[in-house]
Each structure stands twice: as structure tokens, then as C-alpha cells.
């Protein structure tokens, strides 16, 4: 069963920024690299290099900033 392989709920504080940083940096670095190089043979390796570096910065930044963003959202939006 899949449910036996799930992480505990307390891991969500790290899993959410991990997945968000992976997906966002993948898309943004791809767009920026495509704009810079165009669709050339060097594009895939340049993209992966840019993605790796941007993820190394984005993940720790998200860990630091996400609690502040959650508080701000709480001030702007009514609770459910």
C-alpha cells in the first residue's frame, strides 16, 4: 500500500518548499536559458547547469521566506 510509504505530516514543512523550488526553478531557468541561448545544441546542458545553481539558492530561501509569506497571506485572506 502506498499510504505506508508516506512521510509523517511534520515533514510537509520541508517537502512543500522542496517540490516548489524544484518545479519553479526548472521552469524559470528553462525560460531564461532559452531566451539567452535559443534552441541550440548547448541548450540542455546550459539549462541543467542554470537549474542546479538556481535550485541551490531557491530552496534555502524558500525555507526562510515561507513562514513570512504564510503570515502575510493570513493577514490578507480570511480564514476558511
N, C-alpha and C positions, 0 to 999 in steps of 0.2 A: 504494500500500500504506500502511496505517495505521502500521506499525512505523517507516517513515521519518520520520514526523512526531512521534515520541515524544521527550520530553526525556531528557537523559542522567540516569543513576542519581543523580548528585550533586545534582540538583535536587529529589529527594524530600524532603530536609531542609526545604525551603520549601513544596513543593506539598502535603504532608500537613497541616501546620498551616493552610495557606491554605484547603483544602477543608473541614477540620474546623471552622474558625472560621466559615466561611460557613454551613455547614449547622446548626451548633449555635446560632449567634446568630439565624438565621432562625426556628428552631422556638421558642426560648425567648422572643425578643422578641414573636413572634406570640401566644404564650400569655399573656404579661404584658399586652400591649396589649388582647387580647380580654377579659381579666379586668377591666381598668381601664375600658374604654370600652363593652364589649359589642359586639354585631354591629350597628354603626351605619354610616351613610354615611361618617363620618370615619375608620373603622377602617383601610382600606387605606393611606391616606396617613400616618396616625399610625404604623402598623406599619412602613412603609418608613423613616420617619424614625428610629424607635427601632432598627430593624435596622442602618441605616447607622452610627449612633453606637456601638452595641454592637460591631459588627464592627471599627470603628476602634480600639477598646480591646482586643478579644479577640485579634486577630491578633498584635500585638506581644507581648502577654502570653504567648500560646502559644509563640512563638519563644523567649522567655526561660525558660519553665517546663518545656517538653517534655523537655529533657535531664535535668532533675532527676527528673521523673516516670519516665523510662526507667530511670534508676539505681535508683529505689525499686522499680519493678516487677522489676528484675533481682535485688534483694535478697529480694523476697517469693516470686518464682516460680523454679522450677528451669529450667535451660536445656532446650531441645528435644532 
